[in-house]
Amino acid sequence: MTDEQRRIAFSTLVAGNGQDPTLPTVPYDPTGSINTDYCLFMTHPINGLDDLIYIVLFGAKPYSQMVAGNRQQAAREQIFRKYGVEHLACRHADPAAAMGACGAAYEGRTVAFKDPIGMYIKSFAREKFLIKGTPVPDAWVKFGRGKDPLWQRLEFGPADADPEFLDDIVLSEGASETPVTGGYQVIANIEVGPLAIVSDPIKLSDGDYVDLTASSGKIKCSEATVCQKTIIPLKQAYDMEHPAGPPGPRGMR
């Protein structure tokens, strides 16, 4: 296959077209079972480094609100409502990146990305994952695709030669222990982000602040347009076709 044929095949099965006009024959949603049955690949088009730059710049202003005559840092909900992007507040990474930059800017600090710009694995809470009551062996946690501290890949779980399976591992959170049955449990315990640097703080004047008056009430994710028009119908259609859910991880390494 040529490079272009491989690109089209990969996009069709695994990634979708990503709204790329040079892929007119590729559907928006990938057709391969690795996604339709297991949801293992993120296909949302706003997951590039350009979007990371946008959301950090979006937040890197000293947003504030006046409460009983006193200035306070604006709430996350106010910032996203002000600019009509409430759906971004429903995500996890976007609010974290925006509010991290906002907190620094509110203190009078300048924020910049450290070279090389990228998304890196900063930490993994491996101590939460237990096998027979003890943390999983070091060999079951492997970082790759880069060098310390610039890792971009995590391989987790027993090797083929080990007698254990993924769902023999339990996730310990407080007083509860649950078997590891899906990748989300692993992902939820990984911290990722860019490497950033900030300046020393300077004193801001009143004119430097961006005052907001939008509501700080909680944003209901289920009411966002993308959820109402896309996510909820997709989930309902999937549940009708797979009433028992996808196969479990038993037998998968």
C-alpha positions as CSV (number, residue, x, y, z in Angstrom):
1,M,0.0,0.0,0.0
2,T,1.1,3.5,-0.7
3,D,1.4,6.0,2.2
4,E,-1.9,7.6,1.1
5,Q,-3.7,4.3,0.9
6,R,-2.4,3.5,4.5
7,R,-3.6,6.9,5.7
8,I,-7.1,6.4,4.3
9,A,-7.3,2.9,5.7
10,F,-6.1,3.9,9.1
11,S,-8.5,6.9,9.2
12,T,-11.5,4.8,8.1
13,L,-11.0,2.1,10.6
14,V,-9.4,3.8,13.6
15,A,-9.5,7.6,13.6
16,G,-12.3,9.0,11.4
17,N,-11.7,11.9,9.0
18,G,-11.0,14.5,11.8
19,Q,-12.8,17.0,9.6
20,D,-9.9,16.9,7.2
21,P,-11.0,18.0,3.7
22,T,-8.3,15.9,2.1
23,L,-10.2,12.7,3.3
24,P,-13.5,13.0,1.4
25,T,-14.1,9.2,1.3
26,V,-13.4,8.7,5.0
27,P,-16.4,8.8,7.4
28,Y,-16.5,11.1,10.4
29,D,-16.7,8.2,12.8
30,P,-14.3,5.2,12.5
31,T,-15.8,1.9,11.5
32,G,-13.4,-0.5,13.1
33,S,-14.6,-2.7,16.0
34,I,-11.7,-1.5,18.2
35,N,-13.7,1.7,18.5
36,T,-17.3,0.6,18.0
37,D,-17.0,-2.1,20.6
38,Y,-14.3,-0.8,23.0
39,C,-14.0,2.9,22.5
40,L,-10.2,2.8,22.8
41,F,-9.3,5.7,20.6
42,M,-10.2,9.4,21.0
43,T,-11.5,10.7,17.7
44,H,-12.7,14.2,18.7
45,P,-11.1,16.7,16.4
46,I,-10.2,19.3,19.1
47,N,-7.5,17.3,20.7
48,G,-4.4,18.7,18.9
49,L,-1.6,20.9,20.3
50,D,-3.2,23.9,18.6
51,D,-6.2,23.3,20.8
52,L,-4.0,23.1,23.9
53,I,-2.5,26.5,23.0
54,Y,-6.0,27.9,22.5
55,I,-7.4,26.8,25.8
56,V,-4.3,28.0,27.8
57,L,-4.4,31.4,26.1
58,F,-8.2,31.5,26.7
59,G,-7.6,31.1,30.4
60,A,-4.4,33.1,30.8
61,K,-6.1,36.3,31.8
62,P,-6.7,37.7,35.3
63,Y,-10.4,37.1,35.2
64,S,-12.2,38.4,38.3
65,Q,-15.5,39.1,39.9
66,M,-16.7,41.6,42.5
67,V,-18.3,40.1,45.6
68,A,-19.6,42.5,48.3
69,G,-17.2,45.1,47.0
70,N,-14.2,42.8,47.1
71,R,-12.3,41.5,44.0
72,Q,-12.0,37.7,43.7
73,Q,-10.8,35.3,41.0
74,A,-13.7,34.5,38.7
75,A,-15.2,31.0,38.9
76,R,-14.7,28.5,36.1
77,E,-18.3,28.6,35.1
78,Q,-18.3,32.4,34.7
79,I,-15.3,32.2,32.3
80,F,-16.8,29.6,30.0
81,R,-20.3,31.2,30.1
82,K,-18.9,34.6,29.2
83,Y,-17.5,33.3,25.9
84,G,-20.3,30.9,25.1
85,V,-18.2,27.7,25.3
86,E,-20.0,26.0,28.2
87,H,-19.5,22.6,26.4
88,L,-15.8,22.9,27.0
89,A,-16.4,23.1,30.7
90,C,-18.0,19.6,30.5
91,R,-14.6,18.1,29.7
92,H,-11.8,17.5,32.1
93,A,-8.6,18.7,30.4
94,D,-9.9,22.0,29.1
95,P,-11.1,23.5,32.4
96,A,-7.9,22.2,34.2
97,A,-5.7,23.9,31.6
98,A,-7.7,27.1,31.4
99,M,-8.0,27.5,35.2
100,G,-4.3,26.7,35.8
101,A,-3.4,29.5,33.5
102,C,-6.0,31.8,35.0
103,G,-4.7,31.2,38.5
104,A,-1.2,32.1,37.4
105,A,-2.4,35.2,35.5
106,Y,-4.5,36.3,38.5
107,E,-1.3,36.4,40.6
108,G,0.3,38.6,38.0
109,R,2.4,35.8,36.5
110,T,3.2,35.3,32.8
111,V,2.7,31.7,31.5
112,A,4.6,30.0,28.8
113,F,5.1,26.5,27.4
114,K,8.4,24.9,28.1
115,D,10.3,23.5,25.1
116,P,9.5,21.0,23.6
117,I,5.7,21.7,23.7
118,G,3.7,18.6,24.0
119,M,1.4,16.5,26.2
120,Y,3.3,14.3,28.6
121,I,2.5,11.8,31.3
122,K,3.3,13.6,34.6
123,S,2.3,10.9,37.1
124,F,0.5,7.6,37.4
125,A,-1.1,6.5,40.7
126,R,0.2,2.9,40.5
127,E,-0.1,2.5,44.2
128,K,-3.8,2.3,43.8
129,F,-3.6,-0.9,41.6
130,L,-3.2,-4.0,43.7
131,I,-2.6,-7.7,42.9
132,K,-3.3,-10.0,45.9
133,G,-3.3,-7.1,48.2
134,T,0.0,-5.5,47.2
135,P,0.9,-2.9,44.5
136,V,1.4,-4.3,41.0
137,P,5.0,-5.2,40.1
138,D,7.3,-2.6,38.6
139,A,7.4,-4.7,35.4
140,W,3.7,-4.2,34.9
141,V,4.1,-0.4,34.5
142,K,6.2,0.7,31.5
143,F,6.7,4.2,30.2
144,G,7.8,4.8,26.7
145,R,7.7,7.0,23.6
146,G,10.1,9.6,24.9
147,K,12.4,9.9,27.8
148,D,12.0,10.9,31.4
149,P,10.2,13.3,32.1
150,L,8.8,13.4,28.5
151,W,6.9,10.1,28.4
152,Q,3.9,9.9,26.1
153,R,3.0,6.2,26.4
154,L,2.1,3.9,29.3
155,E,1.9,0.1,29.0
156,F,0.0,-1.4,31.9
157,G,-0.7,-5.0,32.9
158,P,0.8,-8.4,33.2
159,A,3.0,-9.8,30.4
160,D,1.9,-12.8,28.3
161,A,4.1,-15.1,30.4
162,D,2.4,-14.1,33.6
163,P,-0.5,-16.2,34.9
164,E,-2.6,-13.1,35.9
165,F,-5.1,-11.2,33.8
166,L,-6.0,-7.5,33.8
167,D,-9.2,-8.2,35.8
168,D,-7.2,-9.9,38.5
169,I,-5.9,-6.4,39.4
170,V,-8.1,-4.4,41.7
171,L,-8.3,-0.6,42.0
172,S,-8.2,0.5,45.6
173,E,-9.9,3.8,46.3
174,G,-10.6,4.6,49.9
175,A,-12.5,1.7,51.5
176,S,-13.6,0.2,48.2
177,E,-11.7,-2.2,45.9
178,T,-13.0,-2.9,42.4
179,P,-11.7,-5.2,39.6
180,V,-10.0,-3.5,36.7
181,T,-12.4,-4.1,33.8
182,G,-11.7,-1.2,31.5
183,G,-9.1,1.3,30.3
184,Y,-11.0,4.2,31.9
185,Q,-10.0,3.1,35.4
186,V,-6.3,3.3,34.4
187,I,-6.7,6.6,32.5
188,A,-8.5,8.2,35.4
189,N,-5.3,7.7,37.5
190,I,-2.9,9.2,34.9
191,E,-2.0,12.9,35.1
192,V,-1.0,14.4,31.7
193,G,-0.2,17.9,30.5
194,P,2.3,20.2,29.0
195,L,5.4,21.4,30.7
196,A,4.9,25.0,31.6
197,I,7.0,27.8,33.1
198,V,5.7,30.9,35.0
199,S,7.3,34.2,35.8
200,D,7.6,35.8,39.2
201,P,4.4,37.7,40.2
202,I,3.9,41.4,39.6
203,K,1.3,43.6,41.2
204,L,-1.7,44.1,39.0
205,S,-3.7,47.4,38.7
206,D,-7.5,47.5,38.5
207,G,-7.3,48.0,34.8
208,D,-5.5,44.7,34.3
209,Y,-8.3,42.6,35.5
210,V,-11.0,41.2,33.3
211,D,-14.2,41.6,35.3
212,L,-17.0,39.0,34.7
213,T,-20.6,39.2,35.8
214,A,-21.9,35.9,34.3
215,S,-23.5,33.3,36.6
216,S,-21.2,31.1,38.6
217,G,-23.9,28.4,38.8
218,K,-22.9,24.8,38.0
219,I,-22.9,23.9,34.3
220,K,-24.9,20.8,33.6
221,C,-23.0,18.7,31.1
222,S,-26.0,16.8,30.0
223,E,-27.6,20.0,28.8
224,A,-24.8,21.0,26.5
225,T,-25.7,21.0,22.8
226,V,-23.1,18.4,21.9
227,C,-24.6,16.0,24.5
228,Q,-28.2,16.6,23.5
229,K,-27.7,16.2,19.8
230,T,-24.8,13.7,19.6
231,I,-23.7,11.9,22.8
232,I,-27.0,10.9,24.3
233,P,-28.5,9.6,21.0
234,L,-25.3,7.7,20.3
235,K,-25.4,6.1,23.8
236,Q,-29.0,5.2,23.4
237,A,-28.4,3.6,20.0
238,Y,-25.4,1.6,21.3
239,D,-27.4,0.3,24.3
240,M,-30.2,-0.9,22.0
241,E,-27.7,-2.9,19.9
242,H,-25.6,-4.1,22.9
243,P,-27.9,-4.6,25.9
244,A,-25.4,-6.7,27.7
245,G,-22.5,-4.3,27.0
246,P,-19.2,-5.1,25.2
247,P,-17.2,-8.2,26.1
248,G,-15.1,-8.0,29.3
249,P,-11.2,-8.0,29.5
250,R,-10.8,-11.6,30.6
251,G,-8.2,-13.2,28.3
252,M,-6.9,-9.8,27.2
253,R,-3.3,-9.0,28.2
